[in-house]
Each structure stands twice: as C-alpha cells, then as structure tokens.
Amino acid sequence: MGSLAYGTGRQALLDATISIVATGGLRSLTYRAVAAEAGVTQGLVRHHFGDWETLVHEAAVYSVRKSLDTAGFETDEPGYRRLSPEMIDLVAGDRDLQAFQFELALEARRRPELLPVLTSVYEVYREAMRRELARNGIDDPDLAWAAFAALDGIVFQLTVFGDHEAASRALGSLRALLISRSEAGAR
C-alpha cells in the first residue's frame, strides 16, 4: 500500500468513496474497496470514519461542498451568472460526483435510514438556490424549490446522457425564466 501525504488522507478516502459509489452503486461501498481505491489500508478508513454510515454521510457532505464550489454556484454576483453554460462544463468535468449523489438518492428509496443524509444534501442545495434567487430580488421558497428541481433534473440528464449542448440549452432556458421573473418583480 502506498502512503498519502499528511493531510490528504481523509480527502483521498472521500474521493475514493465517491468514485466507488458512482461506478458500482452504494452496495459496492466497503472499507476494502475504499482502501484499495485510495491505496491505503482498511484500518485507515476505519480510523477516519469509524463506521459505514459515517463514511457515507461524510462523503455526501463533502460531495455537496465540492459540487457547489466546482460549479461556482454560490456567489455574490447578481444576474444568475453562475447558471450559465460554463456551469454545465464544470459539472460535466466531474460526473462521478453527481452520479454519487444520484446513487445515494436511489438507494435512500430502498434504505430509509439514508433519508436523513439525502435530506441534508438537498436542503443545502435548495438553500443555495434560495439565496441565489434572493440575491436577484426573488423571495419565493417554492420557486427556489422548483428552480433547484429543474437544475437537478438538468444535471441528472447530463450525468446520464452526457449531452452538453442540450443541458446548456435547458440551463439557458431556466436562467432566462429566472431573469424574467426577477425583472418582473423589480417593476
């Protein structure tokens, strides 16, 4: 087994977890698989996370933060600039990250004990969308929920089918709708 540079072990284990789940589903997630993917011992996985549920939860939290950071979604800029075709390119650059989250969502249907993890993931995303709308003059939690659901669907389609052009057009339409709503509210 190789060794990881000090301070990179936890992140490497989380990245390995995401990769394993993205390619083989949540049922393929074992300490052995994570250790092999990260090039470390199983004991290091246990040391960092203790149990399987904590590993899944920490990977979910990490994936949300990484997803929001990668897509540049959280910004102080008005005008929905982050909801642009460039965001599609950034999301497409790490389709495993999105696949991990969608695998978690599907598995939560079969395993209700995962619902709290999934709920916290989606609450973070919905809150980020609510802030994006508020920054642009829209204080409507239901619209934020709907806009995030549309964005989530676009990302899902991109993750599964890989059609960047269609995803960019759909995101452009969502952005135009939100801009129109912001302008109508400003009058």
N, CA and C atoms as an extended XYZ file, in Angstrom:
561
Properties=species:S:1:pos:R:3:atomname:S:1:resname:S:1:resid:I:1 pbc="F F F"
N         0.834       -1.186        0.000 N   MET     1
C         0.000        0.000        0.000 CA  MET     1
C         0.876        1.247        0.000 C   MET     1
N         0.455        2.213       -0.805 N   GLY     2
C         1.165        3.475       -0.828 CA  GLY     2
C         0.763        4.317        0.360 C   GLY     2
N         1.452        5.398        0.559 N   SER     3
C         1.066        6.288        1.647 CA  SER     3
C         0.652        7.623        1.050 C   SER     3
N        -0.256        8.245        1.734 N   LEU     4
C        -0.751        9.543        1.300 CA  LEU     4
C         0.013       10.636        2.028 C   LEU     4
N         0.152       11.772        1.385 N   ALA     5
C         0.782       12.904        2.037 CA  ALA     5
C        -0.049       13.310        3.242 C   ALA     5
N         0.618       13.771        4.292 N   TYR     6
C        -0.080       14.168        5.506 CA  TYR     6
C        -1.142       15.217        5.169 C   TYR     6
N        -2.338       15.012        5.703 N   GLY     7
C        -3.439       15.950        5.497 CA  GLY     7
C        -4.272       15.664        4.269 C   GLY     7
N        -3.865       14.702        3.444 N   THR     8
C        -4.629       14.389        2.237 CA  THR     8
C        -5.419       13.099        2.374 C   THR     8
N        -5.186       12.359        3.458 N   GLY     9
C        -5.809       11.048        3.622 CA  GLY     9
C        -7.323       11.081        3.618 C   GLY     9
N        -7.892       11.934        4.407 N   ARG    10
C        -9.356       11.999        4.517 CA  ARG    10
C        -9.983       12.363        3.171 C   ARG    10
N        -9.451       13.367        2.505 N   GLN    11
C        -9.980       13.776        1.204 CA  GLN    11
C        -9.836       12.653        0.191 C   GLN    11
N        -8.706       11.968        0.188 N   ALA    12
C        -8.495       10.853       -0.742 CA  ALA    12
C        -9.507        9.741       -0.488 C   ALA    12
N        -9.818        9.494        0.773 N   LEU    13
C       -10.810        8.467        1.107 CA  LEU    13
C       -12.212        8.893        0.668 C   LEU    13
N       -12.520       10.160        0.823 N   LEU    14
C       -13.829       10.651        0.375 CA  LEU    14
C       -13.931       10.605       -1.150 C   LEU    14
N       -12.856       10.996       -1.839 N   ASP    15
C       -12.845       10.904       -3.302 CA  ASP    15
C       -12.982        9.455       -3.755 C   ASP    15
N       -12.310        8.544       -3.056 N   ALA    16
C       -12.414        7.124       -3.391 CA  ALA    16
C       -13.845        6.632       -3.173 C   ALA    16
N       -14.466        7.061       -2.099 N   THR    17
C       -15.847        6.676       -1.806 CA  THR    17
C       -16.777        7.133       -2.928 C   THR    17
N       -16.618        8.362       -3.352 N   ILE    18
C       -17.443        8.909       -4.429 CA  ILE    18
C       -17.248        8.115       -5.711 C   ILE    18
N       -16.017        7.816       -6.032 N   SER    19
C       -15.713        7.064       -7.250 CA  SER    19
C       -16.330        5.667       -7.218 C   SER    19
N       -16.204        4.988       -6.105 N   ILE    20
C       -16.739        3.626       -5.971 CA  ILE    20
C       -18.250        3.621       -6.114 C   ILE    20
N       -18.915        4.516       -5.418 N   VAL    21
C       -20.379        4.561       -5.480 CA  VAL    21
C       -20.839        4.985       -6.869 C   VAL    21
N       -20.141        5.919       -7.482 N   ALA    22
C       -20.521        6.394       -8.819 CA  ALA    22
C       -20.441        5.277       -9.851 C   ALA    22
N       -19.462        4.398       -9.703 N   THR    23
C       -19.282        3.347      -10.713 CA  THR    23
C       -19.971        2.035      -10.359 C   THR    23
N       -20.137        1.743       -9.075 N   GLY    24
C       -20.703        0.452       -8.707 CA  GLY    24
C       -21.924        0.506       -7.813 C   GLY    24
N       -22.400        1.707       -7.512 N   GLY    25
C       -23.552        1.831       -6.631 CA  GLY    25
C       -23.142        1.755       -5.167 C   GLY    25
N       -24.057        2.126       -4.303 N   LEU    26
C       -23.782        2.178       -2.876 CA  LEU    26
C       -23.505        0.789       -2.306 C   LEU    26
N       -24.074       -0.219       -2.927 N   ARG    27
C       -23.871       -1.585       -2.436 CA  ARG    27
C       -22.429       -2.060       -2.630 C   ARG    27
N       -21.676       -1.408       -3.489 N   SER    28
C       -20.281       -1.796       -3.711 CA  SER    28
C       -19.326       -1.106       -2.733 C   SER    28
N       -19.874       -0.254       -1.875 N   LEU    29
C       -19.043        0.515       -0.947 CA  LEU    29
C       -18.672       -0.323        0.271 C   LEU    29
N       -17.403       -0.680        0.353 N   THR    30
C       -16.857       -1.401        1.501 CA  THR    30
C       -15.555       -0.729        1.915 C   THR    30
N       -15.130       -0.985        3.149 N   TYR    31
C       -13.833       -0.465        3.589 CA  TYR    31
C       -12.735       -0.957        2.663 C   TYR    31
N       -12.809       -2.219        2.288 N   ARG    32
C       -11.795       -2.816        1.416 CA  ARG    32
C       -11.729       -2.068        0.084 C   ARG    32
N       -12.901       -1.794       -0.508 N   ALA    33
C       -12.938       -1.104       -1.805 CA  ALA    33
C       -12.382        0.315       -1.683 C   ALA    33
N       -12.751        1.020       -0.621 N   VAL    34
C       -12.263        2.386       -0.423 CA  VAL    34
C       -10.752        2.377       -0.222 C   VAL    34
N       -10.277        1.458        0.607 N   ALA    35
C        -8.837        1.369        0.858 CA  ALA    35
C        -8.077        1.071       -0.429 C   ALA    35
N        -8.584        0.135       -1.215 N   ALA    36
C        -7.907       -0.212       -2.472 CA  ALA    36
C        -7.893        0.974       -3.432 C   ALA    36
N        -9.017        1.652       -3.553 N   GLU    37
C        -9.116        2.803       -4.465 CA  GLU    37
C        -8.165        3.926       -4.044 C   GLU    37
N        -8.046        4.137       -2.728 N   ALA    38
C        -7.194        5.220       -2.218 CA  ALA    38
C        -5.740        4.782       -2.038 C   ALA    38
N        -5.486        3.481       -2.126 N   GLY    39
C        -4.129        2.988       -1.966 CA  GLY    39
C        -3.642        2.989       -0.526 C   GLY    39
N        -4.562        2.701        0.409 N   VAL    40
C        -4.214        2.680        1.837 CA  VAL    40
C        -4.752        1.396        2.463 C   VAL    40
N        -4.572        1.255        3.752 N   THR    41
C        -5.091        0.086        4.457 CA  THR    41
C        -6.533        0.333        4.899 C   THR    41
N        -7.241       -0.777        5.131 N   GLN    42
C        -8.615       -0.668        5.617 CA  GLN    42
C        -8.665        0.020        6.982 C   GLN    42
N        -7.619       -0.183        7.774 N   GLY    43
C        -7.569        0.438        9.096 CA  GLY    43
C        -7.624        1.953        9.025 C   GLY    43
N        -7.044        2.531        7.981 N   LEU    44
C        -7.082        3.983        7.838 CA  LEU    44
C        -8.505        4.466        7.561 C   LEU    44
N        -9.259        3.699        6.799 N   VAL    45
C       -10.660        4.052        6.536 CA  VAL    45
C       -11.427        4.052        7.854 C   VAL    45
N       -11.264        2.980        8.623 N   ARG    46
C       -11.930        2.894        9.939 CA  ARG    46
C       -11.481        4.021       10.865 C   ARG    46
N       -10.195        4.334       10.840 N   HIS    47
C        -9.655        5.390       11.694 CA  HIS    47
C       -10.341        6.730       11.412 C   HIS    47
N       -10.504        7.041       10.140 N   HIS    48
C       -11.079        8.342        9.774 CA  HIS    48
C       -12.590        8.404        9.955 C   HIS    48
N       -13.292        7.285        9.762 N   PHE    49
C       -14.756        7.354        9.722 CA  PHE    49
C       -15.472        6.474       10.734 C   PHE    49
N       -14.820        5.494       11.276 N   GLY    50
C       -15.422        4.663       12.303 CA  GLY    50
C       -16.399        3.624       11.792 C   GLY    50
N       -17.428        4.075       11.121 N   ASP    51
C       -18.416        3.116       10.613 CA  ASP    51
C       -18.883        3.519        9.220 C   ASP    51
N       -19.567        2.599        8.581 N   TRP    52
C       -20.022        2.764        7.196 CA  TRP    52
C       -20.950        3.968        7.059 C   TRP    52
N       -21.879        4.127        8.001 N   GLU    53
C       -22.842        5.230        7.931 CA  GLU    53
C       -22.152        6.587        7.987 C   GLU    53
N       -21.130        6.696        8.826 N   THR    54
C       -20.381        7.950        8.915 CA  THR    54
C       -19.623        8.209        7.617 C   THR    54
N       -19.050        7.179        7.042 N   LEU    55
C       -18.360        7.312        5.761 CA  LEU    55
C       -19.312        7.850        4.694 C   LEU    55
N       -20.503        7.279        4.603 N   VAL    56
C       -21.490        7.728        3.612 CA  VAL    56
C       -21.911        9.166        3.887 C   VAL    56
N       -22.187        9.476        5.142 N   HIS    57
C       -22.608       10.829        5.492 CA  HIS    57
C       -21.518       11.850        5.171 C   HIS    57
N       -20.294       11.562        5.566 N   GLU    58
C       -19.188       12.488        5.306 CA  GLU    58
C       -18.928       12.644        3.807 C   GLU    58
N       -19.056       11.559        3.059 N   ALA    59
C       -18.891       11.650        1.604 CA  ALA    59
C       -19.987       12.507        0.985 C   ALA    59
N       -21.206       12.391        1.505 N   ALA    60
C       -22.313       13.208        0.994 CA  ALA    60
C       -22.070       14.688        1.273 C   ALA    60
N       -21.679       15.011        2.486 N   VAL    61
C       -21.394       16.407        2.845 CA  VAL    61
C       -20.258       16.952        1.982 C   VAL    61
N       -19.202       16.182        1.843 N   TYR    62
C       -18.057       16.560        1.022 CA  TYR    62
C       -18.482       16.767       -0.432 C   TYR    62
N       -19.328       15.881       -0.945 N   SER    63
C       -19.744       15.977       -2.349 CA  SER    63
C       -20.556       17.239       -2.615 C   SER    63
N       -21.398       17.619       -1.679 N   VAL    64
C       -22.188       18.843       -1.846 CA  VAL    64
C       -21.275       20.060       -1.877 C   VAL    64
N       -20.365       20.131       -0.916 N   ARG    65
C       -19.454       21.282       -0.864 CA  ARG    65
C       -18.615       21.341       -2.137 C   ARG    65
N       -18.096       20.195       -2.554 N   LYS    66
C       -17.270       20.149       -3.759 CA  LYS    66
C       -18.092       20.528       -4.989 C   LYS    66
N       -19.318       20.058       -5.045 N   SER    67
C       -20.195       20.362       -6.174 CA  SER    67
C       -20.495       21.860       -6.250 C   SER    67
N       -20.850       22.457       -5.123 N   LEU    68
C       -21.148       23.893       -5.103 CA  LEU    68
C       -19.905       24.714       -5.435 C   LEU    68
N       -18.756       24.294       -4.910 N   ASP    69
C       -17.510       25.009       -5.187 CA  ASP    69
C       -17.103       24.862       -6.650 C   ASP    69
N       -17.197       23.648       -7.174 N   THR    70
C       -16.790       23.376       -8.550 CA  THR    70
C       -17.645       24.148       -9.541 C   THR    70
N       -18.951       24.127       -9.322 N   ALA    71
C       -19.859       24.799      -10.241 CA  ALA    71
C       -19.867       26.307      -10.018 C   ALA    71
N       -19.241       26.765       -8.942 N   GLY    72
C       -19.223       28.200       -8.666 CA  GLY    72
C       -20.612       28.737       -8.414 C   GLY    72
N       -21.473       27.901       -7.875 N   PHE    73
C       -22.875       28.280       -7.717 CA  PHE    73
C       -23.070       29.366       -6.685 C   PHE    73
N       -22.333       29.300       -5.594 N   GLU    74
C       -22.514       30.290       -4.552 CA  GLU    74
C       -21.638       31.500       -4.846 C   GLU    74
N       -22.290       32.604       -5.111 N   THR    75
C       -21.596       33.830       -5.461 CA  THR    75
C       -22.400       35.012       -4.948 C   THR    75
N       -21.782       36.151       -4.885 N   ASP    76
C       -22.488       37.368       -4.502 CA  ASP    76
C       -22.944       38.147       -5.730 C   ASP    76
N       -22.632       37.636       -6.916 N   GLU    77
C       -22.962       38.342       -8.151 CA  GLU    77
C       -24.451       38.214       -8.472 C   GLU    77
N       -25.097       39.349       -8.799 N   PRO    78
C       -26.493       39.262       -9.239 CA  PRO    78
C       -26.571       38.808      -10.698 C   PRO    78
N       -27.742       38.415      -11.143 N   GLY    79
C       -27.975       38.139      -12.550 CA  GLY    79
C       -27.855       36.697      -12.965 C   GLY    79
N       -27.763       35.807      -12.034 N   TYR    80
C       -27.711       34.371      -12.349 CA  TYR    80
C       -26.547       34.026      -13.278 C   TYR    80
N       -25.441       34.747      -13.136 N   ARG    81
C       -24.280       34.474      -13.999 CA  ARG    81
C       -23.764       33.049      -13.833 C   ARG    81
N       -23.938       32.489      -12.667 N   ARG    82
C       -23.435       31.138      -12.421 CA  ARG    82
C       -24.324       30.065      -13.049 C   ARG    82
N       -25.543       30.422      -13.381 N   LEU    83
C       -26.421       29.473      -14.072 CA  LEU    83
C       -26.220       29.655      -15.570 C   LEU    83
N       -25.030       29.324      -16.023 N   SER    84
C       -24.662       29.551      -17.416 CA  SER    84
C       -24.129       28.250      -18.018 C   SER    84
N       -23.959       28.220      -19.311 N   PRO    85
C       -23.405       27.008      -19.943 CA  PRO    85
C       -22.048       26.592      -19.368 C   PRO    85
N       -21.270       27.544      -18.858 N   GLU    86
C       -19.990       27.190      -18.260 CA  GLU    86
C       -20.186       26.279      -17.053 C   GLU    86
N       -21.307       26.478      -16.326 N   MET    87
C       -21.595       25.617      -15.186 CA  MET    87
C       -21.767       24.176      -15.647 C   MET    87
N       -22.394       23.985      -16.792 N   ILE    88
C       -22.570       22.642      -17.340 CA  ILE    88
C       -21.214       21.998      -17.590 C   ILE    88
N       -20.279       22.751      -18.152 N   ASP    89
C       -18.944       22.214      -18.403 CA  ASP    89
C       -18.252       21.809      -17.102 C   ASP    89
N       -18.422       22.634      -16.071 N   LEU    90
C       -17.805       22.325      -14.788 CA  LEU    90
C       -18.426       21.075      -14.162 C   LEU    90
N       -19.750       20.980      -14.219 N   VAL    91
C       -20.441       19.803      -13.677 CA  VAL    91
C       -20.034       18.560      -14.461 C   VAL    91
N       -19.987       18.688      -15.775 N   ALA    92
C       -19.623       17.551      -16.622 CA  ALA    92
C       -18.192       17.103      -16.385 C   ALA    92
N       -17.368       17.993      -15.886 N   GLY    93
C       -15.981       17.653      -15.615 CA  GLY    93
C       -15.813       16.654      -14.480 C   GLY    93
N       -16.841       16.490      -13.657 N   ASP    94
C       -16.789       15.527      -12.552 CA  ASP    94
C       -18.136       14.831      -12.433 C   ASP    94
N       -18.465       14.070      -13.467 N   ARG    95
C       -19.755       13.383      -13.480 CA  ARG    95
C       -19.872       12.355      -12.361 C   ARG    95
N       -18.746       11.815      -11.879 N   ASP    96
C       -18.801       10.869      -10.761 CA  ASP    96
C       -19.384       11.512       -9.514 C   ASP    96
N       -19.071       12.773       -9.302 N   LEU    97
C       -19.595       13.485       -8.133 CA  LEU    97
C       -21.120       13.513       -8.181 C   LEU    97
N       -21.659       13.820       -9.350 N   GLN    98
C       -23.108       13.862       -9.496 CA  GLN    98
C       -23.697       12.456       -9.422 C   GLN    98
N       -23.043       11.490      -10.070 N   ALA    99
C       -23.527       10.111      -10.046 CA  ALA    99
C       -23.580        9.591       -8.614 C   ALA    99
N       -22.591        9.942       -7.803 N   PHE   100
C       -22.588        9.544       -6.395 CA  PHE   100
C       -23.865       10.026       -5.709 C   PHE   100
N       -24.194       11.294       -5.911 N   GLN   101
C       -25.376       11.852       -5.245 CA  GLN   101
C       -26.666       11.212       -5.750 C   GLN   101
N       -26.745       10.946       -7.041 N   PHE   102
C       -27.943       10.303       -7.578 CA  PHE   102
C       -28.044        8.857       -7.108 C   PHE   102
N       -26.914        8.160       -7.004 N   GLU   103
C       -26.923        6.799       -6.453 CA  GLU   103
C       -27.411        6.813       -5.011 C   GLU   103
N       -26.959        7.787       -4.240 N   LEU   104
C       -27.402        7.928       -2.859 CA  LEU   104
C       -28.912        8.146       -2.805 C   LEU   104
N       -29.414        8.987       -3.702 N   ALA   105
C       -30.853        9.254       -3.740 CA  ALA   105
C       -31.650        7.985       -4.045 C   ALA   105
N       -31.208        7.227       -5.017 N   LEU   106
C       -31.919        5.997       -5.366 CA  LEU   106
C       -31.849        4.971       -4.244 C   LEU   106
N       -30.697        4.857       -3.631 N   GLU   107
C       -30.550        3.881       -2.546 CA  GLU   107
C       -31.386        4.281       -1.331 C   GLU   107
N       -31.582        5.580       -1.118 N   ALA   108
C       -32.403        6.040        0.005 CA  ALA   108
C       -33.855        5.595       -0.134 C   ALA   108
N       -34.299        5.346       -1.349 N   ARG   109
C       -35.659        4.781       -1.533 CA  ARG   109
C       -35.733        3.374       -0.960 C   ARG   109
N       -34.653        2.626       -1.091 N   ARG   110
C       -34.623        1.243       -0.618 CA  ARG   110
C       -34.203        1.146        0.844 C   ARG   110
N       -33.448        2.124        1.289 N   ARG   111
C       -32.907        2.097        2.650 CA  ARG   111
C       -33.259        3.402        3.350 C   ARG   111
N       -34.406        3.456        4.004 N   PRO   112
C       -34.874        4.701        4.638 CA  PRO   112
C       -33.887        5.309        5.625 C   PRO   112
N       -32.978        4.521        6.179 N   GLU   113
C       -32.005        5.084        7.116 CA  GLU   113
C       -31.068        6.082        6.435 C   GLU   113
N       -31.027        6.065        5.099 N   LEU   114
C       -30.207        7.025        4.357 CA  LEU   114
C       -30.943        8.338        4.079 C   LEU   114
N       -32.250        8.358        4.308 N   LEU   115
C       -33.030        9.567        4.015 CA  LEU   115
C       -32.535       10.814        4.747 C   LEU   115
N       -32.139       10.731        6.015 N   PRO   116
C       -31.630       11.954        6.660 CA  PRO   116
C       -30.394       12.524        5.963 C   PRO   116
N       -29.503       11.661        5.494 N   VAL   117
C       -28.322       12.122        4.773 CA  VAL   117
C       -28.746       12.806        3.488 C   VAL   117
N       -29.615       12.149        2.735 N   LEU   118
C       -30.076       12.706        1.470 CA  LEU   118
C       -30.848       14.005        1.686 C   LEU   118
N       -31.662       14.048        2.713 N   THR   119
C       -32.416       15.262        3.025 CA  THR   119
C       -31.470       16.421        3.298 C   THR   119
N       -30.404       16.169        4.054 N   SER   120
C       -29.456       17.249        4.342 CA  SER   120
C       -28.734       17.709        3.082 C   SER   120
N       -28.431       16.785        2.172 N   VAL   121
C       -27.808       17.141        0.898 CA  VAL   121
C       -28.723       18.091        0.126 C   VAL   121
N       -29.972       17.698       -0.020 N   TYR   122
C       -30.900       18.504       -0.804 CA  TYR   122
C       -31.242       19.822       -0.118 C   TYR   122
N       -31.251       19.860        1.200 N   GLU   123
C       -31.509       21.125        1.893 CA  GLU   123
C       -30.404       22.136        1.602 C   GLU   123
N       -29.168       21.682        1.554 N   VAL   124
C       -28.055       22.584        1.251 CA  VAL   124
C       -28.221       23.155       -0.158 C   VAL   124
N       -28.530       22.299       -1.118 N   TYR   125
C       -28.725       22.767       -2.494 CA  TYR   125
C       -29.917       23.720       -2.602 C   TYR   125
N       -31.020       23.366       -1.984 N   ARG   126
C       -32.214       24.246       -2.056 CA  ARG   126
C       -31.948       25.598       -1.407 C   ARG   126
N       -31.212       25.574       -0.310 N   GLU   127
C       -30.876       26.836        0.350 CA  GLU   127
C       -29.952       27.677       -0.526 C   GLU   127
N       -29.010       27.042       -1.201 N   ALA   128
C       -28.136       27.781       -2.121 CA  ALA   128
C       -28.965       28.415       -3.237 C   ALA   128
N       -29.940       27.686       -3.760 N   MET   129
C       -30.815       28.250       -4.802 CA  MET   129
C       -31.674       29.371       -4.236 C   MET   129
N       -32.180       29.202       -3.004 N   ARG   130
C       -32.991       30.251       -2.393 CA  ARG   130
C       -32.170       31.536       -2.256 C   ARG   130
N       -30.903       31.396       -1.832 N   ARG   131
C       -30.040       32.578       -1.711 CA  ARG   131
C       -29.776       33.211       -3.075 C   ARG   131
N       -29.582       32.364       -4.097 N   GLU   132
C       -29.347       32.885       -5.455 CA  GLU   132
C       -30.548       33.706       -5.920 C   GLU   132
N       -31.745       33.202       -5.692 N   LEU   133
C       -32.949       33.939       -6.077 CA  LEU   133
C       -33.088       35.212       -5.248 C   LEU   133
N       -32.861       35.131       -3.947 N   ALA   134
C       -32.967       36.308       -3.072 CA  ALA   134
C       -31.985       37.392       -3.490 C   ALA   134
N       -30.775       36.986       -3.894 N   ARG   135
C       -29.772       37.941       -4.354 CA  ARG   135
C       -30.267       38.700       -5.591 C   ARG   135
N       -31.200       38.077       -6.285 N   ASN   136
C       -31.740       38.670       -7.507 CA  ASN   136
C       -33.165       39.182       -7.321 C   ASN   136
N       -33.561       39.414       -6.070 N   GLY   137
C       -34.831       40.066       -5.776 CA  GLY   137
C       -36.047       39.158       -5.714 C   GLY   137
N       -35.862       37.855       -5.654 N   ILE   138
C       -36.993       36.936       -5.573 CA  ILE   138
C       -36.974       36.246       -4.214 C   ILE   138
N       -37.995       36.523       -3.425 N   ASP   139
C       -38.132       35.871       -2.125 CA  ASP   139
C       -39.319       34.910       -2.212 C   ASP   139
N       -39.073       33.759       -2.793 N   ASP   140
C       -40.126       32.773       -3.026 CA  ASP   140
C       -39.543       31.372       -2.831 C   ASP   140
N       -39.681       30.820       -1.614 N   PRO   141
C       -39.112       29.497       -1.341 CA  PRO   141
C       -39.640       28.396       -2.264 C   PRO   141
N       -40.898       28.506       -2.674 N   ASP   142
C       -41.453       27.489       -3.575 CA  ASP   142
C       -40.813       27.566       -4.959 C   ASP   142
N       -40.569       28.773       -5.438 N   LEU   143
C       -39.887       28.924       -6.722 CA  LEU   143
C       -38.441       28.437       -6.617 C   LEU   143
N       -37.805       28.713       -5.491 N   ALA   144
C       -36.435       28.210       -5.284 CA  ALA   144
C       -36.427       26.683       -5.321 C   ALA   144
N       -37.411       26.067       -4.696 N   TRP   145
C       -37.521       24.602       -4.707 CA  TRP   145
C       -37.693       24.107       -6.139 C   TRP   145
N       -38.593       24.754       -6.890 N   ALA   146
C       -38.853       24.352       -8.279 CA  ALA   146
C       -37.625       24.587       -9.164 C   ALA   146
N       -36.952       25.717       -8.967 N   ALA   147
C       -35.762       26.018       -9.778 CA  ALA   147
C       -34.656       25.008       -9.494 C   ALA   147
N       -34.491       24.657       -8.221 N   PHE   148
C       -33.487       23.649       -7.931 CA  PHE   148
C       -33.881       22.298       -8.523 C   PHE   148
N       -35.158       21.950       -8.445 N   ALA   149
C       -35.609       20.673       -9.024 CA  ALA   149
C       -35.316       20.640      -10.524 C   ALA   149
N       -35.537       21.763      -11.205 N   ALA   150
C       -35.224       21.833      -12.637 CA  ALA   150
C       -33.718       21.687      -12.865 C   ALA   150
N       -32.930       22.389      -12.077 N   LEU   151
C       -31.469       22.292      -12.197 CA  LEU   151
C       -30.998       20.869      -11.904 C   LEU   151
N       -31.564       20.259      -10.887 N   ASP   152
C       -31.217       18.885      -10.534 CA  ASP   152
C       -31.536       17.934      -11.694 C   ASP   152
N       -32.662       18.158      -12.330 N   GLY   153
C       -33.031       17.341      -13.483 CA  GLY   153
C       -32.082       17.540      -14.658 C   GLY   153
N       -31.672       18.762      -14.878 N   ILE   154
C       -30.712       19.048      -15.956 CA  ILE   154
C       -29.389       18.341      -15.666 C   ILE   154
N       -28.936       18.426      -14.429 N   VAL   155
C       -27.680       17.778      -14.053 CA  VAL   155
C       -27.816       16.256      -14.173 C   VAL   155
N       -28.965       15.728      -13.783 N   PHE   156
C       -29.195       14.287      -13.916 CA  PHE   156
C       -29.115       13.865      -15.381 C   PHE   156
N       -29.792       14.599      -16.249 N   GLN   157
C       -29.761       14.286      -17.679 CA  GLN   157
C       -28.332       14.352      -18.221 C   GLN   157
N       -27.591       15.362      -17.809 N   LEU   158
C       -26.200       15.494      -18.246 CA  LEU   158
C       -25.361       14.335      -17.731 C   LEU   158
N       -25.564       13.961      -16.476 N   THR   159
C       -24.801       12.866      -15.879 CA  THR   159
C       -25.057       11.552      -16.600 C   THR   159
N       -26.308       11.300      -16.935 N   VAL   160
C       -26.663       10.036      -17.579 CA  VAL   160
C       -26.316       10.037      -19.063 C   VAL   160
N       -26.710       11.094      -19.765 N   PHE   161
C       -26.602       11.090      -21.223 CA  PHE   161
C       -25.386       11.830      -21.765 C   PHE   161
N       -24.821       12.742      -20.974 N   GLY   162
C       -23.616       13.447      -21.396 CA  GLY   162
C       -23.819       14.447      -22.522 C   GLY   162
N       -25.042       14.861      -22.766 N   ASP   163
C       -25.333       15.797      -23.856 CA  ASP   163
C       -25.162       17.234      -23.361 C   ASP   163
N       -23.961       17.763      -23.534 N   HIS   164
C       -23.642       19.111      -23.042 CA  HIS   164
C       -24.489       20.175      -23.713 C   HIS   164
N       -24.697       20.045      -25.011 N   GLU   165
C       -25.461       21.067      -25.733 CA  GLU   165
C       -26.892       21.154      -25.236 C   GLU   165
N       -27.556       20.012      -25.087 N   ALA   166
C       -28.941       20.012      -24.599 CA  ALA   166
C       -29.001       20.556      -23.173 C   ALA   166
N       -28.051       20.156      -22.327 N   ALA   167
C       -28.030       20.639      -20.945 CA  ALA   167
C       -27.785       22.148      -20.911 C   ALA   167
N       -26.905       22.643      -21.758 N   SER   168
C       -26.639       24.087      -21.814 CA  SER   168
C       -27.878       24.859      -22.253 C   SER   168
N       -28.578       24.326      -23.257 N   ARG   169
C       -29.809       24.995      -23.705 CA  ARG   169
C       -30.862       24.997      -22.601 C   ARG   169
N       -31.024       23.869      -21.922 N   ALA   170
C       -32.014       23.790      -20.838 CA  ALA   170
C       -31.656       24.738      -19.704 C   ALA   170
N       -30.388       24.798      -19.345 N   LEU   171
C       -29.956       25.708      -18.295 CA  LEU   171
C       -30.162       27.158      -18.732 C   LEU   171
N       -29.909       27.449      -20.001 N   GLY   172
C       -30.160       28.793      -20.523 CA  GLY   172
C       -31.629       29.172      -20.416 C   GLY   172
N       -32.503       28.231      -20.680 N   SER   173
C       -33.945       28.489      -20.547 CA  SER   173
C       -34.330       28.734      -19.099 C   SER   173
N       -33.792       27.938      -18.189 N   LEU   174
C       -34.070       28.146      -16.760 CA  LEU   174
C       -33.572       29.518      -16.327 C   LEU   174
N       -32.379       29.860      -16.753 N   ARG   175
C       -31.805       31.163      -16.402 CA  ARG   175
C       -32.678       32.299      -16.949 C   ARG   175
N       -33.126       32.173      -18.199 N   ALA   176
C       -33.976       33.208      -18.803 CA  ALA   176
C       -35.295       33.357      -18.033 C   ALA   176
N       -35.871       32.250      -17.620 N   LEU   177
C       -37.112       32.317      -16.827 CA  LEU   177
C       -36.884       33.047      -15.509 C   LEU   177
N       -35.778       32.730      -14.854 N   LEU   178
C       -35.495       33.376      -13.575 CA  LEU   178
C       -35.191       34.862      -13.750 C   LEU   178
N       -34.468       35.212      -14.804 N   ILE   179
C       -34.187       36.626      -15.079 CA  ILE   179
C       -35.490       37.369      -15.339 C   ILE   179
N       -36.359       36.760      -16.125 N   SER   180
C       -37.658       37.370      -16.436 CA  SER   180
C       -38.460       37.594      -15.149 C   SER   180
N       -38.452       36.613      -14.293 N   ARG   181
C       -39.175       36.739      -13.020 CA  ARG   181
C       -38.561       37.824      -12.144 C   ARG   181
N       -37.216       37.898      -12.126 N   SER   182
C       -36.547       38.933      -11.342 CA  SER   182
C       -36.893       40.325      -11.872 C   SER   182
N       -36.903       40.462      -13.194 N   GLU   183
C       -37.223       41.765      -13.801 CA  GLU   183
C       -38.675       42.142      -13.547 C   GLU   183
N       -39.563       41.177      -13.609 N   ALA   184
C       -40.985       41.453      -13.367 CA  ALA   184
C       -41.198       41.886      -11.920 C   ALA   184
N       -40.444       41.300      -10.993 N   GLY   185
C       -40.564       41.668       -9.579 CA  GLY   185
C       -39.967       43.014       -9.279 C   GLY   185
N       -39.018       43.459      -10.102 N   ALA   186
C       -38.345       44.732       -9.868 CA  ALA   186
C       -39.184       45.915      -10.306 C   ALA   186
N       -40.221       45.639      -11.102 N   ARG   187
C       -41.045       46.757      -11.614 CA  ARG   187
C       -42.025       47.244      -10.611 C   ARG   187
